[in-house]
Amino acid sequence: MSHIPLLMDPDWIQSHPDARLIDLRWAVKGPPARQKYEDGHLPDAVFADLDRDLSRPGGPGRHPFPAEEQFAQVLSRWGIGPDTHVVVYDDANSSVAARL
């Protein structure tokens, strides 16, 4: 198995066209993440909604992890399987991208 870097550069992404790109931008204030995605994102990236896709309602806290079944459905909807390389990005300090 080859080494997969933690941080991807454009060359790695171009050389792995089967990798799934996930746009996971979120902020407490400012434009909604979906608007930021619509305004511009990496080609072929899918939008991940932190509140809807990666959290479950009802707490505790702001973003409790989703149920395993819910998470599996989201990954499937995005075309992610057990052998899929996934590249996640946000527009901050990568703490939101790290959620996925």
C-alpha positions in Angstrom: 0.0 0.0 0.0 1.4 3.4 -0.9 1.7 6.2 1.5 -1.1 8.8 1.4 -0.2 12.2 2.6 -2.3 14.0 5.2 -2.4 17.2 3.2 -3.0 17.0 -0.5 -1.5 19.3 -3.2 -3.1 19.9 -6.6 -0.7 17.4 -8.3 -1.9 14.6 -6.0 -5.5 15.4 -6.7 -5.0 15.6 -10.4 -3.2 12.2 -10.4 -6.1 10.6 -8.4 -9.2 11.5 -10.4 -11.2 8.8 -8.5 -10.7 10.7 -5.2 -13.9 12.2 -3.9 -13.6 16.0 -3.1 -15.8 17.3 -0.3 -16.4 21.0 0.4 -17.0 21.3 4.1 -17.1 25.0 4.8 -19.0 26.3 7.8 -19.0 29.4 9.9 -20.9 30.8 12.9 -21.2 34.2 11.2 -21.1 35.3 7.6 -22.5 33.9 4.4 -24.1 30.4 4.6 -21.7 27.6 3.6 -24.0 26.5 0.8 -23.8 30.0 -0.7 -20.0 29.9 -0.5 -20.1 26.5 -2.3 -22.4 27.9 -5.0 -20.2 30.9 -5.4 -17.2 28.7 -6.2 -15.7 25.3 -5.3 -13.1 22.9 -6.6 -14.3 21.1 -9.7 -16.3 17.9 -9.0 -16.4 18.7 -5.2 -19.7 17.8 -3.5 -21.1 20.1 -0.8 -21.2 18.7 2.8 -23.6 20.5 5.1 -22.2 20.2 8.7 -25.6 20.7 10.3 -27.6 18.3 8.0 -25.0 15.7 6.9 -22.6 15.4 9.7 -24.7 16.1 12.8 -27.9 14.7 14.3 -30.6 16.7 15.8 -31.3 16.8 19.5 -28.0 17.4 21.1 -26.1 17.3 23.3 -24.1 20.2 22.0 -24.2 22.1 18.7 -23.1 19.3 16.3 -23.5 15.8 17.8 -22.2 13.1 15.6 -24.9 11.5 13.4 -26.1 7.9 13.9 -23.9 5.3 12.1 -26.7 4.5 9.7 -27.3 8.2 8.8 -23.6 8.7 8.3 -23.4 5.6 6.0 -26.2 7.0 3.9 -24.5 10.3 3.5 -21.3 8.7 2.4 -23.1 6.5 -0.1 -24.9 9.6 -1.5 -21.6 11.2 -2.0 -20.2 8.2 -3.8 -17.8 7.2 -1.0 -17.1 3.5 -0.3 -14.6 1.6 1.7 -11.8 2.0 -0.9 -12.5 5.6 -1.9 -9.9 8.3 -1.3 -11.5 11.4 0.2 -10.2 14.9 0.2 -12.0 17.3 2.5 -11.4 21.1 2.6 -12.8 24.1 4.3 -12.0 27.8 4.1 -10.7 28.3 7.7 -8.1 26.4 9.7 -9.2 22.9 8.6 -10.9 22.2 11.9 -14.3 21.9 10.2 -12.8 19.7 7.4 -11.3 17.5 10.1 -14.8 16.7 11.3 -15.2 14.4 8.4 
